[in-house]
């Protein structure tokens, strides 16, 4: 991985990903093939990123509001979420750009 050339430039991948995300989910792959059909490596990289975005599900979606308009939106994991052998038990504290 590190340092490998993929034959695509990150700026091109970023722009193609943004354009694909503007499309309905079920039309993204067709869109990429229409727009970048002559760039199979670019399409492959963007499809990898789209698959990762789908796999993430709502992991990064803000939590529903708590009813307090001053409360910040939470993006952390809810209690009882399992990550491999680990389980989130409770929110200990928040600050800066993270939660513990």
Secondary structure, 3 states (H helix, E strand, C coil): CCCCCCCCCHHHHHHHHHHHHCCCHHHHHHHHHHHHCCCHHHHHHHHHHHHHHHHHCCCCCCCCCCCCCCCCCCCCCCCCCEECCEECCCCCCEECCEEC
